[in-house]
Amino acid sequence: MTKKVIEKIKTLESKRAPWNVAPESMSFILRLAEIIGCKNILEIGTYNGYSALKLSLVTNKLITLERDEIFIKEAKENLKIAKNIKIIKGDALKTLKDKVIRNDSYDLIFIDAMKPEYQGYFLIVKKMLSNKGIIIFDNTISHRKKIGETFFKEIKDSNFEINEFSYGDGLIVLSKNKMKFSAKDLKHRYNG
Ligand SMILES: C[S@@+](CC[C@H](N)C(=O)[O-])C[C@H]1O[C@@H](n2cnc3c(N)ncnc32)[C@H](O)[C@@H]1O
């Protein structure tokens, strides 16, 4: 199973689609997932399923949200080999209000969908994070303007610990407690 997933990841990486998260960001995210002992992931923004497939290697369960039918079809094809991924169709801001999603708690919440909606996603998902959990936002450097200053103010005013990294297009990692990772931990490269 894992062998097939890794082969599929290699294929997707060889013809990298434009919206896929940068490989170095993905490696860093996987390392963080391993460090926190991640069991349950929520992703907002499936696209062709690349990041979901990589994340599926370091978790028991993953739910990914996507609204575009064409991308869902493509992702279903790419993700059929992974048995721990569930794609949920619909607008994330609505889907997140669904009881089944809302009542679960997640160790890693990866946000990589509509940039001006980051603040809206944050306000909902912050209540779904487990105590050891982290919320990761992609494109925080490349799309800072689109994300909007109110988002940055919102997280600054929250009780979350904020760490920003320059990997790929920029990542913000929020955690309830101070992250206790050494520079050596963070340098690790995940080559799955
Ligand atoms: C940057 S792509 C995600 C890339 C993916 N995480 C990866 O690295 O392979 C963003 C995706 O979010 C989806 N999206 C944008 N806004 C959304 C929303 N409100 N609800 C659900 N999906 C959304 C888009 O259709 C697009 O497929």
The ligand as an SDF file (V2000), in Angstrom:
LIG
                    3D

 27 29  0  0  0  0  0  0  0  0999 V2000
   -3.8190   25.7750   -3.8580 C   0  0  0  0  0  0  0  0  0  0  0  0
   -5.0360   24.5810   -4.2380 S   0  0  0  0  0  0  0  0  0  0  0  0
   -4.6930   23.2970   -3.0730 C   0  0  0  0  0  0  0  0  0  0  0  0
   -3.4330   22.5560   -3.3880 C   0  0  0  0  0  0  0  0  0  0  0  0
   -3.2490   21.2890   -2.5740 C   0  0  0  0  0  0  0  0  0  0  0  0
   -3.2830   21.5480   -1.1530 N   0  0  0  0  0  0  0  0  0  0  0  0
   -1.9250   20.6710   -2.9320 C   0  0  0  0  0  0  0  0  0  0  0  0
   -0.8990   21.1210   -2.4310 O   0  0  0  0  0  0  0  0  0  0  0  0
   -1.9280   19.7300   -3.7370 O   0  0  0  0  0  0  0  0  0  0  0  0
   -6.4940   25.2840   -3.5520 C   0  0  0  0  0  0  0  0  0  0  0  0
   -7.7300   24.4390   -3.7430 C   0  0  0  0  0  0  0  0  0  0  0  0
   -8.7250   24.9190   -2.8520 O   0  0  0  0  0  0  0  0  0  0  0  0
   -9.9770   24.8440   -3.4770 C   0  0  0  0  0  0  0  0  0  0  0  0
  -10.8430   25.8290   -2.8020 N   0  0  0  0  0  0  0  0  0  0  0  0
  -10.7360   27.1760   -2.8200 C   0  0  0  0  0  0  0  0  0  0  0  0
  -11.6710   27.7290   -2.0340 N   0  0  0  0  0  0  0  0  0  0  0  0
  -12.4060   26.7210   -1.5260 C   0  0  0  0  0  0  0  0  0  0  0  0
  -13.5130   26.6530   -0.6630 C   0  0  0  0  0  0  0  0  0  0  0  0
  -14.0820   27.7530   -0.1460 N   0  0  0  0  0  0  0  0  0  0  0  0
  -14.0040   25.4410   -0.3310 N   0  0  0  0  0  0  0  0  0  0  0  0
  -13.4400   24.3010   -0.8140 C   0  0  0  0  0  0  0  0  0  0  0  0
  -12.3830   24.2960   -1.6450 N   0  0  0  0  0  0  0  0  0  0  0  0
  -11.8560   25.4900   -1.9970 C   0  0  0  0  0  0  0  0  0  0  0  0
   -9.6920   25.1870   -4.9410 C   0  0  0  0  0  0  0  0  0  0  0  0
  -10.7050   24.6880   -5.7890 O   0  0  0  0  0  0  0  0  0  0  0  0
   -8.3380   24.5170   -5.1470 C   0  0  0  0  0  0  0  0  0  0  0  0
   -8.4830   23.2240   -5.6510 O   0  0  0  0  0  0  0  0  0  0  0  0
  1  2  1  0
  2  3  1  0
  2 10  1  0
  3  4  1  0
  4  5  1  0
  5  6  1  0
  5  7  1  0
  7  8  2  0
  7  9  1  0
 10 11  1  0
 11 12  1  0
 11 26  1  0
 12 13  1  0
 13 14  1  0
 13 24  1  0
 14 15  1  0
 14 23  1  0
 15 16  2  0
 16 17  1  0
 17 18  1  0
 17 23  2  0
 18 19  1  0
 18 20  2  0
 20 21  1  0
 21 22  2  0
 22 23  1  0
 24 25  1  0
 24 26  1  0
 26 27  1  0
M  CHG  2   2   1   9  -1
M  END
$$$$
